[in-house]
Amino acid sequence: MLKLYCAPHTVSSTVVITLNEGVHWEPILVDVKGGEQTRSDYLALNPKGRVPVLITPEGPLTETGAILEYLGETVLPALVPIDPLQRARMREILYFLGNTMHVNHAHLRRGYRWATTEASFADMAAKVPENMATSAAYIDGLLEGPYLFGDDLTLADPYLYSMTTWLKKDGVDIADFPRLAAFKAKMETRPSVQKTIADGFFG
Ligand SMILES: N[C@@H](CCC(=O)N[C@@H](CS)C(=O)NCC(=O)O)C(=O)O
């Protein structure tokens, strides 16, 4: 059975939703606030010291986007568009969410990854509402609705859903982005998202 090292209020909730779309799996909760991800036994699984880690039959796999694509190729093929360009467009979103939007968000509390002084941390945090609003506007502009690519859920949708749950803390009012707000509401009608919320992954 697939196992996922995960923690509430982190990007790993993306993979939890995706697995809840129809996979038999088991969560292994990581105490991120307590620093469990920095312990040597965890670092043996993921030397980067982050969640999520998926334990596949062949060993651990890290990076949210790579895990989603692995699930798409193995157990959830319905979440991957058949058309090559649509598939590439889905990846275009996956990369954007991982490389840009998540990083924009991380500047709120994780400034120490990029700088050394408190003043720098504060400056980075101050930029978060603007950068997250820019990311939200970009996604709002391309959302077909009800999901990113129309009527069919893809791997990019759970990832985007996680990001929408971060916007409030990031100083962004989702109501300013009506298509994104409608997307979030639609996702919350899905049993996979409802279970993930009920299990405390979004709080
Ligand atoms: N690029 C990675 C980022 C993973 C990541 O940054 N996870 C955060 C939680 S959102 C984490 O584990 N943080 C723990 C720490 O910084 O010590 C992915 O998408 O899987």
The ligand as an SDF file (V2000), in Angstrom:
LIG
                    3D

 20 19  0  0  0  0  0  0  0  0999 V2000
    9.2730   21.6370   -3.5970 N   0  0  0  0  0  0  0  0  0  0  0  0
    8.7960   20.8560   -2.4860 C   0  0  0  0  0  0  0  0  0  0  0  0
    8.5830   21.7830   -1.2940 C   0  0  0  0  0  0  0  0  0  0  0  0
    8.1670   21.0440   -0.0650 C   0  0  0  0  0  0  0  0  0  0  0  0
    8.1010   21.9830    1.1340 C   0  0  0  0  0  0  0  0  0  0  0  0
    8.6440   23.0810    1.1240 O   0  0  0  0  0  0  0  0  0  0  0  0
    7.4260   21.5190    2.2020 N   0  0  0  0  0  0  0  0  0  0  0  0
    7.3650   22.3240    3.3960 C   0  0  0  0  0  0  0  0  0  0  0  0
    5.9430   22.4360    3.8970 C   0  0  0  0  0  0  0  0  0  0  0  0
    4.9060   23.3450    2.7890 S   0  0  0  0  0  0  0  0  0  0  0  0
    8.2080   21.6920    4.4880 C   0  0  0  0  0  0  0  0  0  0  0  0
    8.3240   20.4860    4.5550 O   0  0  0  0  0  0  0  0  0  0  0  0
    8.7790   22.5240    5.3640 N   0  0  0  0  0  0  0  0  0  0  0  0
    9.5340   22.0590    6.4650 C   0  0  0  0  0  0  0  0  0  0  0  0
   10.7160   22.9110    6.7480 C   0  0  0  0  0  0  0  0  0  0  0  0
   10.9190   23.9200    6.0630 O   0  0  0  0  0  0  0  0  0  0  0  0
   11.4560   22.5670    7.6800 O   0  0  0  0  0  0  0  0  0  0  0  0
    7.5110   20.1200   -2.8420 C   0  0  0  0  0  0  0  0  0  0  0  0
    6.6900   20.7050   -3.5550 O   0  0  0  0  0  0  0  0  0  0  0  0
    7.3130   18.9770   -2.4230 O   0  0  0  0  0  0  0  0  0  0  0  0
  1  2  1  0
  2  3  1  0
  2 18  1  0
  3  4  1  0
  4  5  1  0
  5  6  2  0
  5  7  1  0
  7  8  1  0
  8  9  1  0
  8 11  1  0
  9 10  1  0
 11 12  2  0
 11 13  1  0
 13 14  1  0
 14 15  1  0
 15 16  2  0
 15 17  1  0
 18 19  2  0
 18 20  1  0
M  END
$$$$
